[in-house]
Each structure stands twice: as structure tokens, then as C-alpha cells.
Amino acid sequence: MKKIFVSVAMIMLFCMSCKEQYFPPVESLQNQLLVVEANLDAGGGPTTVRLSRTTKLDNASSIQVENNATVFVEGKDNTIRTLSFTGSGNYFSPNLNLVINNEYRLRIKTRLGKEYLSDYVKAIYNPPLDSISWERTNDGVQIYVNTNDPANVLKYFRWDFVETWELRSFYYSTKIFANGNIRNRNFPAEDVSVCWKTSPSTQILLANSTRLQTGIISKAPIQFIPVGDEKLLIRYSIIAKQFALEKEGYNFFEILKRNTENIGSFFGPQPSELKGNIKCLTEPDEPVIGFVTASGVTEKRIFISNVEVAPWHQGFFCREDTIANHRDSILAAVGGGLVPITYLDPPINRYTFSTPFCVDCTSRGGTNVKPLFW
């Protein structure tokens, strides 16, 4: 969620409902508004509140976090819970011990003295996420979540996910160029043949059962993997987290989704005013981006192997070059971006090289540290 909030916050606040391109006044861009991402876990799990600041429209990739603030959760029963600052704009509690149906609010005091307060929100029960399912189509793999509130009381839900997949290098490298020379790799620390890559969701995933006679939500799509994508070349895993929402929270995320994902065509929806449930006490006219919710978090994980979706092939070409065991030749190969693979014994007396993509799975954004759940 953080990238979505930060990169579009200025658009949501300053874009006008017109078809012509709108350029906000320069002075409006000077205000770096507070962005609050907070679900207070009402199910006994950990809670992380993330604080950051909006950026200019031409600098959306630069995220400025809000560090060294003081963050409290206050209950209507006069209880107070303090979250610990853990760095990078994150504030953490291992268990807030919220009571279902009691009301709580978030209070924030920044290091510069500004104070922010959310409305009271009711801590609500979140039914288990029933399952994650998927279907193989001609175009790829569609992944769904399925949930059900047997009491048919909860109608609104939000999901996010984290996906992890295994990467394999085309060549198994036993050599590494370091400190101006080629040497043997130290295994397993320098093994770059097998990696795991992780990516969080970037979409706002919502569904509701208000028009259904039961509380069952079946096959709500959360992710699509196009055929040939590297995610399913070996083995893939996705863990989905489910949050229950009340109507006001659902409406907020629905507007945010519309403002960030569905704009772009001439006849598409125009930006809507986004009103959260947080206000600035120090400067009442200062907008704040975010909506505090209080819900238990339920989750599921599944794995999908390549054999389950076969045929699934990625079309990339790896070429192996032989380089003379000569310092100038080796330096030229390394300077050209190649990575050593192995040494060919005399009388050949050469090294084999290839591109990082084919040799070093860490160059593709992976890590060679195996996840605990794998």
C-alpha cells in the first residue's frame, strides 16, 4: 500500500474533475502531507503503523518516511497502548490486546510537534480466509481468494498479498571475479545458482457481499501471472492476508482504488475527493492521507509448481563465451558486463563467461537465502 499512497497522494488532493491536464500551483507542492497506513490488529496478532510523507508529482519514486514520532492507540475505555518505533517510518506492537466491538483511535505526535488523531473505529472480528484457488488459462494463471462469514454480518473485505518464487541460473558458476582476480566461490554463501525473489502486492483488492444472500465471496481475483513469466518457471508461493472492513473504510479504499487504478482513458472516471478518518489537531486545515481500521488479520499460503501449469516456458537465450586466461582478456570481459562460470583445464587454459542474467540469480533481484517457509 505504501507506494500507492505516496505516489498518488498529491494527485488525489489536487487533480480537478476536468479532461484537460492539471498542473497544481507550485506552493501547493511544498506541503508534504502525512500519510498513515494503519490496521490495528484486533485478532491478537502484531500491528505495524507506517508513517510517510507525500511527494511532488515529478518525484513520486522518492519515499520520505516519518521517523521518531510517538504513536499511541487509545481506547474509549481509557486504555492506552504505545507502539515502538522500529525504523523506516514503522511503529510496532506485538499485540495490542484489543477487545472486539470496543472502539479505538490512533494518536500521533511527530518529532516536530504536530499532533494527529483518528476517529474512533470499532474493533471487528475477521472470519478465516477460506482458501486461495487458481486456474490455468491459455494466457496464464489467475489466482483467487475465497471467504465466508457464516453469520452473514461482515460484508466488506480487503486483501493484500506477498508472492515469492524460485529462480534458477542457466549456468552453474563456480568462479567469481573479486578484487581484480578470479577465484573459487565460497559455497554456500556465494552460490548464485538458486535464488528466491519476493514482491508485495501493489493493487487495492476489495470485494463485498452486499448484493448476495449469503456471506460467501467466491473467486475474488487478486493476481494474474501471464504465461511464460519467470514466477512459475520453478516454484511459486503466495500468501494472502484478509482484512474485514466497515462500510466507511470500504468506501475510502474504493475511492482510492478508483483514483489510482482506473484513470487514464478520456471517458474514464475522474479523480474523487478522498476523505480519511484522521485529522491534524495542530493545524485543522491540513489534510491527512489515510484511513485507520481495526480488524483481525487472517491469511493463507499456497504453492504452485511448474509441473502443475506446464507447458510453461520462458523464451530467453544464454550464450557462453570462452575467454583466454589472460589478465587483459579477463578484465575486458568483466568490463563488458560478463560473469565467470568455470575454468577449462589445460591445454585449453580458458574461462567460460556469460551474462549476469544467465549466471547470477541475485542480478535478477533474488536472494540466495532460502525463506523459512520454503
Buried (B, 14 or more C-beta within 10 A) or exposed (E): BBEBBBBBBBBBBBBEEEEEEEEBEEEEBEEBBBBBBBBBBBBEBEBBBBBBBBBBBEEBEEBBBBBEBBBBBBBEEEBEBEBEBEEEBBBBBEEBEBEBEBBBBBBBBBEEEBBBBBBBBBBBBBBEBBBBEBEBEEEBBBBBBBBBBEEEEBBBBBBBBBBBBBBBBBBEBBBBBEEEEBEEBEEEEBBBBBBBBEEEBEBBBBBBBEEEEEBBBBBBEBBEBEBBBBBBBBBBBBBBBBBBBBEBBBBBBBBBBBBBEEBEEEEEEEBBEBEBBBBBEEEEEBBBBBBBBBBBBBBBEBEBEBEBBEEBEEEEEEEBBEBEBEEEBBEEBBEEEBBBBBBBEEEEEBBBBBBBBBBBBBBBEBEBEEEEEE
